[in-house]
Amino acid sequence: MKLTNAFFILTIILVQTVKIVNVQNGIEPYNEIMNSTFKIQDLSGRPIGTAFLFAKQSDKNTSSKDYILVTANHVLRGMKGDSAIIFLRKQMKTGGYEKIQQIIEIRNNGNPLWIKHENADVAAINISVPQIDALNLMSPDVLATDETIKQARISTGYQFTCFGYPLGKEANEFGFPMSQNGKLSSRIIPMKQIKIISLKIPIDRGYSGGPVYFEQNSGVKTNQILIGLVSSMLSIKNQENENEDTAIADIVPAAFIKETIDRLKDKN
C-alpha cells in the first residue's frame, strides 16, 4: 500500500515488556508490523510463504545488518536447497520504495540453519541483509504476553489482522503484504497451555508464517500487539449453502515465538 505524507504522532510505551504503538485518533496507524513483513520462497519460486523480521544489534559493517527472520517451520522445511529468496523493501529519498530480491542461506550442506520449536510450528533464523533501517523494523518487544492480553481484555469475538501473500500476491509493486481481518474464535490464554489460537478468517495459501496482531482503539489512540503467526488454514464446507463456508486459521501464540527466538540467541 502507498504511504501518505501525513505526520504521525507516535508515543511508545512499555507494558509488561511489550512495546505498544499509540497514534492519534483519525490518522491511519503507522504499522511497524506491516513494514517488517516480507514474501519468502525457494529458488524455484515455490513454495511461497510469509516471514517477518525483527531488528537486532549488528557487529558487522555498515553495508549489511543482522536480523532475526521468523516464519512457520513448515515454510522453511518445505523449501528445496540451501538457499531461499526474501523480497525486501528499501525506502527511497523520493518517498517511494525499491523492492530488493535477496538470497539468504537457510541450510548448510542440507543441514537446517534455523531453530524450530519442538512443540509449535515456528522457526527463527539469523540472516544478514542490505541496510534497510528506513523501514523501522519491529523488535521482539512487540510480542504479546499473557499479562498484556489480560490488560487489553482480548476475548472471543475480538478482531485480529493478519499480513501475508495469498497465492503469492503482493499489495503493490513495492512488495507490501496483503491484509485480512478475522475474529478470535477460541481461548487465547494461557498461551503455553492453549498452544493454538483459532481465528475465523478467510485466508489462502501464502499467508503461512504471517504475523497476526490486535488493535485496541480507545478513541484517542490505537494499540498494536503481536499475537502470533499463521500455521495452517482450514475451510469448513456448508453443505446447504456454499456461500456460508467457514474459514479457520490456526495461529501459533506469541509465547512460542519468543521461546524460539531465545533459543536462537542461546545457540549463538
C-alpha positions as CSV (number, residue, x, y, z in Angstrom):
1,M,0.0,0.0,0.0
2,K,1.2,3.5,-0.7
3,L,2.1,5.5,2.4
4,T,0.8,9.1,2.8
5,N,3.0,12.1,3.8
6,A,0.9,12.7,6.9
7,F,2.9,13.2,10.0
8,F,2.3,10.5,12.6
9,I,2.4,11.3,16.3
10,L,3.8,8.2,18.0
11,T,4.2,7.5,21.6
12,I,6.0,4.4,22.6
13,I,5.2,2.9,26.0
14,L,6.1,-0.3,27.6
15,V,3.6,-2.6,29.3
16,Q,5.0,-5.8,30.8
17,T,8.0,-5.6,28.3
18,V,5.6,-5.4,25.3
19,K,6.0,-2.4,23.1
20,I,2.7,-0.8,22.2
21,V,2.4,1.8,19.4
22,N,0.0,4.6,20.0
23,V,-1.3,7.0,17.4
24,Q,-3.7,9.9,17.4
25,N,-7.3,9.2,16.5
26,G,-8.2,9.8,12.9
27,I,-4.8,9.1,11.5
28,E,-4.0,5.7,9.9
29,P,-1.7,3.8,12.3
30,Y,2.0,3.7,11.5
31,N,2.4,0.0,11.1
32,E,5.8,-1.5,12.1
33,I,4.3,-5.0,11.8
34,M,3.4,-4.4,8.1
35,N,6.8,-2.8,7.4
36,S,8.5,-5.9,8.9
37,T,6.6,-8.4,6.8
38,F,8.0,-9.9,3.6
39,K,7.5,-12.6,1.0
40,I,9.8,-15.7,1.0
41,Q,10.2,-18.5,-1.4
42,D,12.8,-21.1,-2.5
43,L,14.9,-20.5,-5.6
44,S,12.4,-22.4,-7.8
45,G,9.7,-19.9,-6.8
46,R,7.8,-22.5,-4.7
47,P,6.5,-22.7,-2.1
48,I,5.6,-19.2,-1.3
49,G,5.2,-18.1,2.3
50,T,5.4,-15.1,4.6
51,A,8.1,-14.1,7.0
52,F,8.7,-11.2,9.3
53,L,11.9,-9.7,10.5
54,F,13.0,-8.4,13.9
55,A,15.8,-5.9,14.2
56,K,18.8,-6.6,16.4
57,Q,22.2,-5.2,17.0
58,S,24.9,-5.9,14.5
59,D,28.7,-6.0,14.8
60,K,29.2,-6.1,11.0
61,N,30.0,-3.4,8.5
62,T,27.5,-0.7,7.5
63,S,26.7,-2.3,4.2
64,S,24.8,-5.2,5.9
65,K,22.9,-5.8,9.1
66,D,21.8,-8.8,11.1
67,Y,18.1,-9.6,11.6
68,I,16.0,-12.4,13.0
69,L,13.7,-13.9,10.5
70,V,10.6,-15.7,11.9
71,T,8.1,-17.8,10.0
72,A,6.2,-21.1,10.3
73,N,8.6,-24.1,10.5
74,H,6.8,-25.9,7.7
75,V,7.5,-22.9,5.3
76,L,11.3,-23.4,5.6
77,R,11.1,-27.1,5.8
78,G,9.2,-27.3,2.5
79,M,11.8,-25.3,0.6
80,K,14.3,-27.1,-1.5
81,G,18.0,-26.4,-1.5
82,D,20.3,-24.5,0.8
83,S,19.1,-21.0,-0.2
84,A,15.8,-19.0,-0.2
85,I,14.7,-15.6,-1.6
86,I,13.2,-12.9,0.5
87,F,11.8,-9.8,-1.1
88,L,12.8,-6.8,0.9
89,R,11.9,-3.1,0.5
90,K,14.1,-0.1,0.8
91,Q,12.6,3.4,1.2
92,M,13.9,5.9,-1.4
93,K,14.5,9.6,-0.8
94,T,11.7,10.3,-3.3
95,G,9.3,8.7,-0.8
96,G,8.7,5.5,-2.8
97,Y,10.2,2.1,-2.3
98,E,12.6,-0.2,-4.1
99,K,11.9,-3.9,-4.0
100,I,15.1,-5.9,-3.3
101,Q,15.4,-9.6,-4.1
102,Q,17.8,-11.0,-1.5
103,I,19.2,-14.6,-1.4
104,I,19.6,-15.9,2.1
105,E,21.2,-19.2,3.3
106,I,18.7,-21.5,5.2
107,R,20.8,-24.7,5.1
108,N,24.5,-25.6,5.2
109,N,25.1,-28.7,3.0
110,G,21.5,-29.8,3.6
111,N,21.5,-29.1,7.4
112,P,19.0,-26.6,8.6
113,L,20.4,-23.3,9.9
114,W,17.2,-22.3,11.6
115,I,15.9,-23.1,15.1
116,K,12.5,-24.7,15.3
117,H,10.3,-25.1,18.4
118,E,9.7,-28.6,19.4
119,N,6.0,-28.1,20.3
120,A,4.9,-25.4,17.8
121,D,5.1,-24.6,14.0
122,V,7.5,-21.8,14.3
123,A,11.1,-21.2,13.2
124,A,13.7,-18.5,13.6
125,I,17.0,-17.9,11.8
126,N,19.6,-15.2,11.7
127,I,20.1,-13.5,8.4
128,S,22.3,-10.7,7.1
129,V,20.7,-8.4,4.5
130,P,21.4,-5.0,3.0
131,Q,20.8,-2.0,5.3
132,I,17.0,-1.3,5.5
133,D,16.8,0.8,8.6
134,A,14.5,3.3,6.9
135,L,11.7,0.7,7.4
136,N,12.0,0.9,11.2
137,L,11.6,-2.9,11.7
138,M,10.0,-4.0,14.9
139,S,11.8,-5.6,17.8
140,P,10.8,-8.7,19.8
141,D,9.3,-6.4,22.4
142,V,6.1,-6.3,20.4
143,L,5.3,-9.9,21.3
144,A,2.3,-10.4,23.5
145,T,2.4,-12.0,26.9
146,D,-0.5,-13.4,28.9
147,E,-0.4,-10.3,31.1
148,T,-0.7,-7.8,28.2
149,I,-3.5,-9.8,26.8
150,K,-5.3,-9.7,30.1
151,Q,-4.7,-5.9,30.4
152,A,-6.0,-5.4,26.8
153,R,-9.1,-7.5,27.7
154,I,-8.8,-9.5,24.5
155,S,-11.5,-12.2,24.3
156,T,-13.5,-14.3,21.9
157,G,-15.0,-12.2,19.0
158,Y,-12.3,-9.6,19.0
159,Q,-10.9,-8.6,15.6
160,F,-7.4,-9.5,14.6
161,T,-5.4,-8.6,11.5
162,C,-3.1,-10.9,9.5
163,F,-0.5,-9.9,6.9
164,G,0.6,-12.2,4.2
165,Y,0.9,-13.0,0.5
166,P,-2.2,-15.0,-0.7
167,L,-1.1,-17.3,-3.5
168,G,2.0,-15.1,-3.7
169,K,0.0,-11.9,-4.4
170,E,1.5,-8.6,-3.3
171,A,-0.5,-5.5,-2.4
172,N,1.5,-3.3,-4.8
173,E,4.7,-3.0,-6.9
174,F,6.8,-2.4,-3.8
175,G,6.0,-5.8,-2.4
176,F,4.0,-4.8,0.7
177,P,1.8,-7.6,2.1
178,M,-1.9,-8.0,1.8
179,S,-4.0,-7.8,5.0
180,Q,-7.1,-9.7,6.1
181,N,-9.2,-9.3,9.2
182,G,-10.8,-12.1,11.3
183,K,-12.4,-12.8,14.6
184,L,-11.0,-14.7,17.6
185,S,-12.9,-18.0,17.9
186,S,-11.1,-19.7,20.8
187,R,-9.5,-19.1,24.1
188,I,-6.2,-17.3,23.9
189,I,-4.5,-17.6,27.3
190,P,-2.6,-19.1,29.0
191,M,-0.8,-19.3,25.7
192,K,1.6,-22.1,26.6
193,Q,-1.3,-24.3,27.6
194,I,-3.7,-23.3,24.8
195,K,-0.9,-23.9,22.2
196,I,-3.1,-23.0,19.2
197,I,-5.3,-19.9,18.8
198,S,-8.3,-20.3,16.4
199,L,-9.2,-17.4,14.2
200,K,-12.2,-17.2,11.9
201,I,-10.6,-15.6,8.9
202,P,-10.7,-16.1,5.1
203,I,-7.1,-16.5,4.1
204,D,-5.4,-18.6,1.4
205,R,-2.1,-20.4,1.0
206,G,0.8,-17.9,1.1
207,Y,-0.3,-16.5,4.5
208,S,1.6,-19.3,6.3
209,G,4.2,-17.7,8.7
210,G,2.5,-14.3,8.5
211,P,2.1,-12.1,11.7
212,V,-1.2,-11.7,13.4
213,Y,-1.9,-8.7,15.6
214,F,-4.6,-7.0,17.5
215,E,-5.6,-3.3,17.5
216,Q,-7.2,-1.8,20.5
217,N,-8.9,1.6,19.9
218,S,-9.6,3.8,22.9
219,G,-10.9,6.8,21.0
220,V,-7.6,8.8,21.1
221,K,-5.0,6.1,20.3
222,T,-4.5,2.7,18.7
223,N,-2.5,-0.1,20.5
224,Q,-0.9,-2.8,18.4
225,I,0.2,-6.2,19.9
226,L,1.7,-9.1,18.0
227,I,-0.4,-12.2,19.0
228,G,1.3,-14.9,16.9
229,L,1.8,-16.3,13.4
230,V,-0.3,-18.3,10.9
231,S,0.4,-22.0,10.9
232,S,-2.4,-23.6,8.9
233,M,-5.8,-22.9,7.3
234,L,-9.0,-25.0,7.1
235,S,-12.2,-24.4,5.1
236,I,-15.3,-26.0,6.5
237,K,-17.9,-26.6,3.9
238,N,-21.6,-25.7,4.5
239,Q,-23.5,-28.5,2.7
240,E,-26.7,-26.4,2.5
241,N,-25.2,-23.0,1.4
242,E,-21.7,-22.8,-0.1
243,N,-21.7,-19.0,0.4
244,E,-21.6,-19.7,4.2
245,D,-18.4,-21.8,4.3
246,T,-16.3,-21.2,7.3
247,A,-12.6,-20.5,7.1
248,I,-10.5,-21.2,10.2
249,A,-6.8,-20.4,10.7
250,D,-4.6,-22.0,13.4
251,I,-2.3,-19.3,15.0
252,V,0.9,-20.1,16.9
253,P,0.8,-18.0,20.1
254,A,3.5,-15.3,20.6
255,A,4.9,-17.2,23.7
256,F,6.3,-19.9,21.4
257,I,7.8,-17.3,19.0
258,K,9.6,-15.7,22.0
259,E,10.9,-19.1,23.2
260,T,12.2,-19.9,19.7
261,I,14.0,-16.5,19.4
262,D,15.5,-17.0,22.8
263,R,16.8,-20.4,21.8
264,L,18.3,-19.0,18.6
265,K,20.2,-16.4,20.8
266,D,21.4,-19.1,23.1
267,K,22.7,-21.1,20.1
268,N,24.8,-18.2,19.1
